Amino acid sequence: MTVASLEKALSQAKPFTLFLTDGRQIAVSHPEFLWLVPPHKSELVISHENRGGTELLRVNQIVSIRWRDKQVA
């Protein structure tokens, strides 16, 4: 995934799931829980609202994004 496509996805303000190269899936209820790290925006900080804590991912670890119709609690 490119930084430009990720920025476009984050601008949609809908819940989605990130699919990673290692097979993990990360559910995100709102893009406000993600931040692209400047200056190159090649890393992404994820705040895990349900379990607490944060995680740092490289954008190139994201294979795809799937939007969810309804927010999953």
Phi, psi and omega in degrees: 000141178268160177299319181299317179291327177291318177299320178297317179296318182293334181286349183278346175052043176235154176295145181207172176237132175267135176251125187256162181297335181271008178093350179288156174235133179240115178279132180235119183282337178198142181301345177296346179271006180234145176222130171278132185275121176289164004270338186268347180059031180271354178236154184230129175262130179244128174263119182273102185292324184280319184256354181080167178084177179228165180218144178248124179237153169273141181302326181289357174275350182269122180272315181200170177231138174234125178282146179253141180290322181233148179289132178263127181279000000 
